[in-house]
Amino acid sequence: MPVSTELFKRVQLFNGLTPAEMDAVAAICTELKVTPGDQIIQQNTTGTQMYVVAEGAVEVYIQGLENARSLVVLGKGQVIGEMALIDQGYRSASVRATKEGATLYLIESGDFYKLCQENYHIGYIAMRNMAIDVSFKLRHRNLAEL
C-alpha cells in the first residue's frame, strides 16, 4: 500500500516541504503495523529508524531502576525516534503501541541521508524543524526546573 502524503501535511518535521518533496519522503517510507503492547523503541539502545504515526497511538515512557514512567501518548502525524536521523545515538526513551495498536511509517536514516543529498532543501527543512522542536523542549524543561 502506498504511503499517504496527506498525513505529512500534519507532521511538524516536514512543515515547509513542497508536495513533491513530501512525495519524495513518502517514497522512502515503509509501512509497519504494530499490535497492542508491541515494543517499537527500546531505551538505551541505538537505532537508525524514525517513525511517523499514521494510525493509532504509541506511548513514550522511560524505564527507571525500579519502575517505568509514562511521558506522553502520541498519535496520528507525530514522530518518534527522530534523533536517529541526526546521530544514531542511544534512545532516550522507550516506545510501545497502545491498546489499539498502530500503523507507522518507518524512515531509515541512510535512506533519509541519501534523499537529503539529492535535495538539500528537504534536509534543511527537516533539520531546521528538528532544531526548533529540540529548542522548545529544552526551554520548557529548563523553565519547569525553576
Secondary structure, 3 states (H helix, E strand, C coil): CCCCCCHHHHCHHHCCCCHHHHHHHHHCEEEEEECCCCEEECCCCECCEEEEEEEEEEEEEEECCCCEEEEEEECCCCEECHHHHCCCCECCCEEEEEEEEEEEEEEEHHHHHHHHHHCHHHHHHHHHHHHHHHHHHHHHHHHHCC
